[in-house]
Amino acid sequence: MPQNKPALPANAAALVLALDADTTGYPAGCNAHLFPDGVFRADDGRPASVTGGEIRDWRMDAAIAAALIARFNASGKPILYDYEHRSCYGDSRAAGWIDRLTYVPGQGLYAHVDWTPKASEAIAKKEYRYSSPYFYFDPANGAIKQLISVALTNNPALSDLGAVGLKRDTPLSPTAQEAEMADEKQVAALTAERDGLKTNMAALTAERDTLKTEVAALTAERDSFKAKMDAAEAEKAAAALAAEQKTKDDLLTAACGGDKPLITPAEREAMKDLPLSALTRILDAKKPVPLTRQADGKDTHAVLTAEELAMCSRMGVSADDFVKAKAARA
């Protein structure tokens, strides 16, 4: 090994985990425990001692593990297990190869290691008692970002993790492999179903928003039309009221005029606010009774209706002249 070791990056670190030939209690197919779950630190004070106290703990959780596993699977390459981190200094001889990573909530990140015969013998003889992952971490929060390699060592830094050993060194049985594949297919199917539901939800949300926009437009159109209708009705009512008032004024003017007025000015003042129908009935009742007809069938004089009296007022013709003109046309 070279005497002058190059300095490691500021956000690189290595832990040391206890190992043993017995891995009872590990997840199926795993024979190495790489990281504990939650927050943790080395026995020598890292990461605080290498970050000026800014980062006091490293972190592992489901999301961090998923990112590590995805990066490992995407690489298509096993991760090196060396001796004493010698690969960092030029000696890359392997003690084994990590070919699978598994995360267990509450326990951490595990691996299956395909040990070399030499490493298997050394572990069985307890020539190596500890395992140390070499990794990069996020300097902002201590999250494990990338697993570079793992080493067999006898210099522990984190000694309270479970063993890394030999008993699960063999590949999974066909039944276990089939079960794992079935689980992966089920996860893929559920993921596809979830994505489909998300797409459907997005489409339904867009459709709902479109309908809300259309309803708002129709509501605005309805309110505008109603406002126009209300304005037209109000204008029509105002015109009708003005016309009725004009007719009433004409009737009252006619009833007060002429040689023989039907009402006095005081009566006119009292009648001006009566409805047109009531005013007409009162004025009609005040008309003189017609005389009997002459031998030629003509009345000695005609009686004017309230409407005819109003017409006289508008035309500036006296009631008597109107009666005479009417009698002449009869």
C-alpha positions as MATLAB code, in Angstrom:
seq = 'MPQNKPALPANAAALVLALDADTTGYPAGCNAHLFPDGVFRADDGRPASVTGGEIRDWRMDAAIAAALIARFNASGKPILYDYEHRSCYGDSRAAGWIDRLTYVPGQGLYAHVDWTPKASEAIAKKEYRYSSPYFYFDPANGAIKQLISVALTNNPALSDLGAVGLKRDTPLSPTAQEAEMADEKQVAALTAERDGLKTNMAALTAERDTLKTEVAALTAERDSFKAKMDAAEAEKAAAALAAEQKTKDDLLTAACGGDKPLITPAEREAMKDLPLSALTRILDAKKPVPLTRQADGKDTHAVLTAEELAMCSRMGVSADDFVKAKAARA';
ca = [
       0.000    0.000    0.000;
       1.376    3.473   -0.790;
       2.720    5.371    2.204;
       1.237    8.760    1.261;
      -2.492    8.297    0.984;
      -4.355   10.923   -1.081;
      -6.916   13.028    0.775;
     -10.558   11.974    0.391;
     -13.256   14.418   -0.780;
     -14.800   16.492    2.002;
     -18.164   14.784    1.564;
     -16.728   11.239    1.402;
     -16.775    8.962    4.422;
     -16.201    5.412    5.553;
     -17.850    3.509    8.403;
     -16.824    0.293   10.047;
     -19.529   -2.264   10.845;
     -19.188   -5.497   12.808;
     -19.244   -8.693   10.736;
     -19.660  -12.349   11.589;
     -20.073  -15.615    9.765;
     -23.652  -15.848   11.030;
     -26.257  -13.529    9.467;
     -29.406  -14.896   11.095;
     -32.212  -12.335   10.977;
     -31.045  -10.649    7.788;
     -33.482  -10.184    4.865;
     -33.699  -13.125    2.461;
     -30.686  -13.307    0.176;
     -28.636  -10.719    2.099;
     -25.348  -11.276    3.925;
     -24.171   -7.719    4.633;
     -25.650   -4.807    6.578;
     -24.262   -1.612    5.020;
     -26.109    1.253    6.749;
     -28.442    1.546    9.739;
     -31.785    3.290    9.304;
     -32.464    6.812   10.544;
     -29.687    9.124   11.789;
     -26.289    7.768   12.829;
     -22.664    8.782   13.301;
     -19.271    7.128   13.566;
     -17.695    6.319   16.921;
     -14.895    8.790   16.105;
     -17.343   11.721   15.860;
     -17.842   11.895   12.111;
     -19.479   13.574   10.296;
     -19.307   16.492   12.761;
     -15.513   16.213   13.002;
     -15.078   16.571    9.229;
     -17.776   19.217    8.590;
     -16.859   21.699   11.284;
     -19.919   20.614   13.242;
     -22.329   21.665   10.480;
     -23.489   18.076    9.909;
     -23.747   16.053   13.110;
     -25.315   12.880   11.673;
     -25.584   10.888    8.482;
     -29.076    9.917    7.352;
     -30.734    6.876    5.791;
     -34.437    6.467    5.051;
     -36.733    4.919    2.455;
     -36.332    7.750   -0.072;
     -32.533    7.848    0.289;
     -32.324    4.057   -0.032;
     -34.589    4.070   -3.098;
     -32.303    6.585   -4.813;
     -29.200    4.512   -3.954;
     -30.797    1.286   -5.196;
     -32.046    2.959   -8.398;
     -28.577    4.353   -9.113;
     -27.003    0.947   -8.458;
     -29.509   -0.880  -10.674;
     -29.100    1.669  -13.467;
     -25.322    1.213  -13.479;
     -25.615   -2.492  -14.270;
     -22.334   -3.091  -12.390;
     -21.610   -4.753   -9.049;
     -20.046   -2.679   -6.264;
     -16.534   -3.600   -5.172;
     -15.853   -5.096   -1.734;
     -12.104   -4.642   -1.128;
      -9.642   -4.941    1.724;
      -8.996   -1.971    4.029;
     -10.239    0.518    1.387;
      -7.098   -0.192   -0.620;
      -8.951    0.494   -3.863;
      -8.896    4.176   -2.841;
      -5.089    4.015   -3.057;
      -4.530    1.914   -6.165;
      -4.943   -1.701   -4.966;
      -8.346   -2.765   -6.350;
      -8.164   -6.486   -5.619;
     -11.631   -7.680   -4.661;
     -12.793   -9.435   -1.527;
     -16.252   -9.699   -3.058;
     -18.884   -8.034   -5.220;
     -22.217   -6.558   -4.167;
     -24.828   -7.690   -6.696;
     -28.044   -6.697   -4.891;
     -29.199   -4.016   -2.438;
     -32.256   -4.270   -0.162;
     -33.787   -1.713    2.189;
     -35.706   -2.708    5.338;
     -37.638    0.080    7.137;
     -36.360    0.551   10.663;
     -33.213   -1.522    9.973;
     -31.430    0.085    7.030;
     -29.700   -0.931    3.811;
     -28.570   -4.538    3.264;
     -26.659   -6.231    0.432;
     -25.894   -9.602   -1.030;
     -22.133  -10.033   -1.435;
     -20.576  -12.638   -3.702;
     -17.394  -13.269   -1.676;
     -14.158  -14.487   -3.214;
     -12.845  -17.799   -1.798;
     -10.043  -15.930   -0.041;
     -12.427  -13.492    1.636;
     -14.852  -16.281    2.572;
     -12.031  -18.135    4.307;
     -10.828  -14.982    6.074;
     -14.327  -14.241    7.389;
     -14.860  -17.840    8.480;
     -11.558  -17.765   10.362;
     -12.435  -14.322   11.778;
      -9.326  -12.825   10.233;
     -11.610   -9.914    9.333;
     -14.268   -8.884   11.810;
     -15.650   -5.635   10.404;
     -17.084   -4.150    7.233;
     -16.730   -0.473    6.192;
     -18.734    1.259    3.403;
     -17.075    4.125    1.523;
     -19.674    6.656    0.365;
     -20.508   10.220   -0.562;
     -23.002   12.193    1.515;
     -24.932   15.412    1.005;
     -23.017   18.186    2.810;
     -26.285   20.064    3.319;
     -28.123   17.426    5.370;
     -25.962   14.311    5.740;
     -28.068   12.095    3.448;
     -26.153    9.165    1.916;
     -25.865    9.994   -1.794;
     -23.665    7.306   -3.394;
     -22.093    4.026   -2.303;
     -18.596    3.866   -3.840;
     -17.242    0.637   -2.357;
     -17.149   -1.426    0.844;
     -14.104   -2.834    2.611;
     -13.215   -5.641    4.981;
     -11.332   -4.131    7.909;
     -10.424   -4.537   11.548;
     -10.643   -0.857   12.506;
     -14.271   -0.273   13.638;
     -15.913    3.135   13.492;
     -19.544    2.071   13.846;
     -19.560   -1.155   15.757;
     -23.217   -1.610   16.757;
     -24.639   -2.875   13.449;
     -25.472   -6.480   12.644;
     -23.079   -8.963   11.133;
     -21.851   -9.318    7.594;
     -21.067  -12.957    6.901;
     -21.280  -16.100    4.871;
     -24.509  -17.985    5.476;
     -26.481  -16.117    2.811;
     -23.640  -15.997    0.347;
     -25.324  -18.421   -2.055;
     -27.817  -17.152   -4.662;
     -31.510  -17.282   -3.903;
     -33.302  -20.527   -4.558;
     -35.531  -20.712   -7.648;
     -38.605  -20.453   -5.409;
     -37.238  -17.336   -3.701;
     -36.222  -15.878   -7.062;
     -39.713  -16.498   -8.427;
     -41.243  -14.893   -5.344;
     -38.976  -11.861   -5.709;
     -39.809  -11.593   -9.418;
     -43.507  -11.886   -8.601;
     -43.141   -9.097   -6.051;
     -41.349   -6.951   -8.611;
     -44.105   -7.606  -11.171;
     -46.744   -6.768   -8.601;
     -44.954   -3.546   -7.702;
     -44.657   -2.684  -11.404;
     -48.351   -3.398  -11.956;
     -49.363   -1.323   -8.948;
     -47.081    1.472  -10.090;
     -48.630    1.397  -13.565;
     -52.122    1.384  -12.036;
     -51.197    4.319   -9.817;
     -49.805    6.245  -12.779;
     -52.966    5.476  -14.762;
     -55.124    6.730  -11.912;
     -53.016    9.884  -11.684;
     -53.487   10.433  -15.434;
     -57.237    9.865  -15.142;
     -57.392   12.209  -12.176;
     -55.537   14.877  -14.140;
     -57.953   14.451  -17.069;
     -60.983   14.623  -14.782;
     -59.583   17.687  -13.063;
     -59.034   19.382  -16.429;
     -62.577   18.443  -17.509;
     -63.967   19.778  -14.222;
     -62.086   23.045  -14.663;
     -63.376   23.358  -18.252;
     -66.955   22.765  -17.075;
     -66.514   25.322  -14.313;
     -65.314   27.840  -16.905;
     -68.266   27.067  -19.179;
     -70.732   27.317  -16.282;
     -69.227   30.663  -15.286;
     -69.590   31.917  -18.874;
     -73.196   30.715  -19.100;
     -73.979   32.273  -15.723;
     -72.535   35.601  -16.864;
     -74.513   35.378  -20.114;
     -77.709   34.568  -18.186;
     -77.155   37.464  -15.784;
     -76.491   39.844  -18.694;
     -79.664   38.722  -20.497;
     -81.692   39.021  -17.281;
     -80.356   42.536  -16.729;
     -81.380   43.505  -20.269;
     -84.821   41.941  -19.829;
     -85.298   43.726  -16.506;
     -84.261   47.021  -18.113;
     -86.663   46.456  -21.029;
     -89.511   45.581  -18.676;
     -88.768   48.637  -16.556;
     -88.709   50.837  -19.665;
     -91.964   49.303  -20.904;
     -93.602   49.798  -17.518;
     -92.387   53.394  -17.368;
     -93.750   54.047  -20.878;
     -97.106   52.479  -19.984;
     -97.262   54.521  -16.800;
     -96.435   57.718  -18.728;
     -99.081   56.899  -21.358;
    -101.685   56.218  -18.670;
    -100.828   59.461  -16.927;
    -101.120   61.345  -20.238;
    -104.540   59.786  -20.853;
    -105.675   60.684  -17.332;
    -104.454   64.279  -17.790;
    -106.315   64.531  -21.108;
    -109.529   63.132  -19.574;
    -109.360   65.507  -16.623;
    -108.582   68.500  -18.870;
    -111.550   67.664  -21.111;
    -113.843   67.071  -18.151;
    -112.974   70.504  -16.766;
    -113.338   72.309  -20.095;
    -116.148   73.192  -22.394;
    -119.384   75.096  -21.789;
    -120.627   72.515  -19.344;
    -117.666   71.029  -17.413;
    -118.262   67.629  -15.819;
    -116.004   68.273  -12.811;
    -114.685   71.231  -10.851;
    -110.963   72.056  -10.473;
    -111.121   70.760   -6.898;
    -112.553   67.448   -8.133;
    -109.831   67.277  -10.746;
    -107.166   67.654   -8.040;
    -108.813   64.892   -6.013;
    -109.091   62.561   -9.038;
    -105.599   62.985  -10.533;
    -104.097   60.034   -8.623;
    -106.961   57.605   -9.332;
    -106.315   54.616  -11.578;
    -107.385   55.153  -15.183;
    -110.184   52.588  -14.960;
    -111.653   54.206  -11.851;
    -111.336   57.688  -13.320;
    -113.085   56.602  -16.516;
    -116.002   55.079  -14.577;
    -116.438   58.267  -12.519;
    -116.349   60.556  -15.555;
    -118.730   58.329  -17.505;
    -121.162   58.456  -14.573;
    -121.082   62.255  -14.691;
    -122.125   62.458  -18.360;
    -125.645   63.891  -19.106;
    -128.405   61.419  -20.034;
    -129.096   61.450  -23.814;
    -132.494   62.748  -25.029;
    -134.961   60.736  -27.099;
    -134.413   60.484  -30.787;
    -136.219   62.774  -33.253;
    -138.529   61.485  -35.923;
    -135.637   61.224  -38.377;
    -133.828   58.930  -35.931;
    -131.173   61.493  -34.820;
    -130.539   62.426  -31.183;
    -131.281   65.988  -30.182;
    -127.697   65.990  -28.919;
    -125.054   63.366  -28.425;
    -123.119   62.559  -25.280;
    -119.324   62.290  -25.424;
    -117.419   59.474  -23.764;
    -114.394   60.145  -21.578;
    -112.104   59.120  -24.451;
    -113.918   61.554  -26.805;
    -113.562   64.314  -24.228;
    -109.831   63.584  -24.058;
    -109.685   63.714  -27.844;
    -111.403   67.122  -27.776;
    -108.754   68.345  -25.351;
    -105.906   67.143  -27.562;
    -107.485   68.648  -30.727;
    -108.395   71.957  -29.076;
    -112.082   71.462  -30.037;
    -114.956   72.274  -27.680;
    -117.276   69.510  -26.621;
    -120.234   71.209  -28.275;
    -118.425   71.517  -31.602;
    -117.378   67.891  -31.359;
    -120.989   66.874  -30.635;
    -122.165   68.825  -33.624;
    -119.534   67.286  -35.890;
    -120.398   63.868  -34.578;
    -124.114   64.447  -35.126;
    -123.434   65.608  -38.672;
    -121.623   62.369  -39.468;
    -124.359   60.223  -37.980;
];
